[in-house]
Amino acid sequence: MLSDISANSTIRLREVHSLLQVIRSLESETPLISSKDTKITKGLFFVHLYGAYEYTVTETIQKVLQIISDGSYSVSSYKPSLLSVVLDAECKAICSVGPDKKWLKRRALFEKAATDGIVSIDTVILPTGTGNLKQRQLEELWSMLGVESPALPRPPLIGRLEELVENRNAISHGRESPVTIGGRFTSSDLESRYNDVNELCSYLIQQLEIYLRDKQFLR
């Protein structure tokens, strides 16, 4: 069901690994050819890696919501946590009306949640809080969807995600230069981080495949 997303994720991650091969080649030069350029490239590695990871998460979630929506399930059959996504339009309507209509909108929301009617799910939303995709955001996604597995396969990946996001943001928002961040890591360090993020991306897709197969989104 998610084979196309998995294939595209693999392509993105292979591009990141190609950059890593370039970095390794630059490090092996004796004397080092433009060590500053090597450090810059190592810094930009984090931006590239985060992009591949974010693509995997967002595209997978959107495809999952599309598959669920295409299944034409009744509103009342969904898990309560998923209703916050399924009835997104109704939730937004409550926030946008004045005090005179808020109770009518609330009643309409709960009535719709109990019906056997079918609604089309907005598949482009990402049901999580603000900010980059760290541990908290992944856990919020898992909670909203009602996924039964842990959001991350093992605890050490929490720190890896934190570091990836922080380094990416520091470069993207200009707090630190790529040369400063890149100078802190060797190609072996980056290989380890690549392997961890690659593992996480594969895990997320695999678990959402199981989620769809077992229809964990239903009561």
N, C-alpha and C positions, 0 to 999 in steps of 0.2 A: 504493500500500500504506500509505503514511503520510499520505494526504491529510487525514484527520480530525485528526491531530496538527498538521499544518501549519496547518489552518484555525483550530484553537483557539489555537495559538501566535500567529498573526496577530492574533486578537482581543485577547489579553493585551498584545501589543506596541502595538496601537492605543490601548488604554486608557492605557498609559504616555505615548504621544504626545499624548493629550488633556490629560494633566497638564502636559506641556511647553507646550502652547498656553496653558494657564492661567497658567503662569509667565511666558511671553512677554508676555501681556496685562498682568500685574501690573507687570512691568518698564517697560512703556510709559507708565504713568500718570505725570503730571506735576502736582504733586509726587508722589513715590512714595507709594502708599497702603500704610501699614503695612509698611515695608521689612523689618521683623523677620519678619512673616508670610511675605513673599516668600522670605526666606532659609530659613525653616523648610520651606517647600514645596519649595525646590530641594534641600534635604538629603534629604527624604523621597523625592524622585525616585529616588535610588540604591536605596532599599529596594524601591520598586515595580519598577524595572528589573531588579534581581537576581531578584525573584520570578518575573517573566516568563521570564527566561533559565533559571532552575532548573527551572521547570515544563517548558520545552521539552526540556531534557536528560533529566530523569527520565521523563517520559511517553513520549518517543521510544524510550529504551532499553527500557522495559518493553514497549512495543508490538513492538519488534524481537524481543525474547525470546519474546513470545507467538506471533508469526508463525513463528519457528524451531521452537518447541515443537509448534505445530499441523501442521508439515510431517512429523512422525513419522519423523525420520531416525534411523538406527542410531547408537548411541553411538560406535562405531569410525570413523564417517565424519566426525565433527567434527574441526576443527583442534585440536591439543593445547592451545593456549591457552584455547580455549572450554570444554574439559573441566572447568576449575576452576569454571565456572558450571554446566555441565550436571550435574556430579556434586557439587554443593554439599552435599547431604545426607550423602554419604559422607565428604566432607572434614570436615564438622562432627563426624561420628561418631568419627573418629580423634582429634580434639581432646578429646572428652568421655569416652573410655574410660580405664580404668586400665592400668598397665604390663603386666598379664597378658594383655590382649586386643589390645594395640596392633598386634602383628604380624599377627594374624588380620584386623584391620580394614584394614591396609595391603595385604595380599594381596587381600582382597575388592575394594578400590578399583581396583587395577591389573587385576584380572581383569575387572571390569565395564567398564573403559575400553577393553578389547580385544574386547568382545562385539558382536554384531549386534543386541542388544536395544534397545528403545526406552524412553526415560524421559521423564517430564513435567518440564519446566524450571520452576523457581520464578521466575516473571516479575516478582515485586515486589522482588527484590533489586537493588541497584545495585553492580555489581562494581568498586568503586574503594576507595581508602583513605579515611581519615577527613578531615573538614574540608569546607569549601565547594568549589564546583566551579571551581577554578583550572586553569591549564595542566596541572599534574601529574596532577590527577584525570581530566581529559579524555584525556590520553595513556594513563593506566592503563586507562580504559574501552576505548579504541581497541585497545590491546594485548591485553586479555583477549578481546575479541570477534574480533580478527583482521582489523580493518578495514585496507585497504591504502592508503588516502589519509592525508595528514597530519591530525592532530587539529584544527589551526587553519589557516585559509586563508592567513594571512600573519603574520609575526613581530610587527608592532606591536600586534596584538590581545592578545598576552601581557600587556603593560603595562596595557591597558584592563581586562582581566579582574582583574588584581591590584588596580587602583584601585577597581573596582566592588565587589569582595568586601571590601576594607579599609574603604571608606566605609560600606557596608551594615552590616558587623559593628560598626564604631565606634558607629553610631547604635543598632543593635539591642541591643547589650550595654552601652550607657550610657557608653562611654569618652569620646565626644564628643556634643555636642548637634546636632540637625539644623540649627540656626541657624548654628553654627560652621562645619560642613562646607558648608552651602549658600552661605555668604558668600564662599566661594572661587571660585565659578563663576558665569558669565553664562549666559543661556539659549542663547547660541550654543555655549558649551562643552558644555552638556548635549545639544544637538542632535547634535553630533559624536559624543558617547559613545553616544547612542541609535542613530545610524546604524551604528556599529561593532558593537554588540551585536545589532542587527537582522540585519546581514550574517552574523554568526557563527551565529545561530539558523537562518537559512535554509541556510547551508552544512552544518551538522550534519545537518539533516533530509535534504538533498539527497544527501550522501555515504552516509547509512545506507540511503536508497532504492537507491542503486547497489550497496551491500553486499548487500542482500537480493536484488536483481535478478540479480546475478552469483553468488549463493550463495558469497560469500567466506568463509563460516563452515565450509565443507566442505574436507576435505583436497585 
